[in-house]
Amino acid sequence: MRIWHGRHAAPLIAIWLFAFIVAAILYKIEDIQPALSDLIRPLYVILIALALLVTWKWFRARAIGEQHDRRHGDRRHTDRRDDNDTDP
């Protein structure tokens, strides 16, 4: 499935599926051992923050426009072989 400027959504779906599975495992552990509730709750926040960070990076890497060209200053765009006037 291609979305967002013709890119595949598989990496985006994979990270959210992974986050959901880990959250389900954490919930099951919390359900079995209620005493661990205070230790597991911050892990939910960390998990959501990581998923949002990866999602933001996925959207940012696929943004279009002049200011979003991440290779704007890339030296590989120029051919430096023509700059060398002396032949060995």
C-alpha positions in Angstrom: 0.0 0.0 0.0 1.5 3.3 -1.1 0.6 6.5 0.7 2.3 9.8 1.5 4.1 10.8 -1.7 4.1 7.3 -3.1 6.0 5.7 -0.1 5.2 2.4 1.5 3.4 2.5 4.8 4.9 -0.8 6.0 7.5 0.7 8.3 4.9 3.0 9.9 2.4 0.1 10.4 5.2 -2.1 11.8 6.2 0.3 14.5 2.6 0.9 15.7 1.9 -2.8 15.6 5.1 -3.5 17.6 4.1 -0.8 20.1 0.6 -2.2 20.4 2.0 -5.8 21.0 4.5 -4.5 23.6 1.7 -2.5 25.3 -0.5 -5.6 25.4 2.3 -7.6 27.0 2.9 -4.8 29.6 -0.8 -4.7 30.3 -0.9 -8.5 30.9 2.1 -8.3 33.2 0.4 -5.4 35.1 -2.8 -7.5 35.3 -1.0 -10.5 36.7 1.2 -8.5 39.1 -0.6 -5.4 40.3 2.4 -4.4 42.5 4.4 -3.7 39.3 1.9 -1.0 38.2 4.0 1.9 39.3 7.0 0.5 37.4 5.2 -0.3 34.2 3.2 2.9 33.7 6.3 5.0 32.7 7.1 2.3 30.1 3.8 3.1 28.4 4.9 6.7 28.1 8.3 5.7 26.8 6.7 3.3 24.3 4.3 6.0 23.0 7.0 8.6 22.8 9.2 6.2 20.7 6.4 5.4 18.4 5.6 9.1 17.9 9.3 9.8 17.3 9.6 7.2 14.6 6.3 8.3 13.1 7.5 11.9 13.0 10.8 10.8 11.4 8.9 8.8 8.8 6.8 11.8 7.8 9.8 14.2 7.9 11.9 11.9 5.6 9.1 12.0 3.0 8.3 15.7 3.1 8.5 17.5 -0.2 9.4 21.0 -1.0 12.6 23.1 -1.4 13.1 23.5 2.4 12.7 19.8 2.9 15.4 18.7 0.5 17.8 17.0 2.8 20.4 16.6 0.1 20.5 20.3 -0.9 24.1 20.8 0.2 25.3 17.4 -0.9 28.7 17.5 -2.6 27.9 14.5 -4.7 25.6 16.7 -6.9 28.7 18.2 -8.4 31.3 16.4 -10.5 34.7 17.3 -9.0 36.6 15.4 -11.6 36.3 18.4 -14.0 37.9 20.7 -11.4 41.3 19.0 -11.7 43.2 20.9 -14.5 46.5 19.0 -14.0 46.8 15.6 -15.5 49.1 13.0 -13.8 
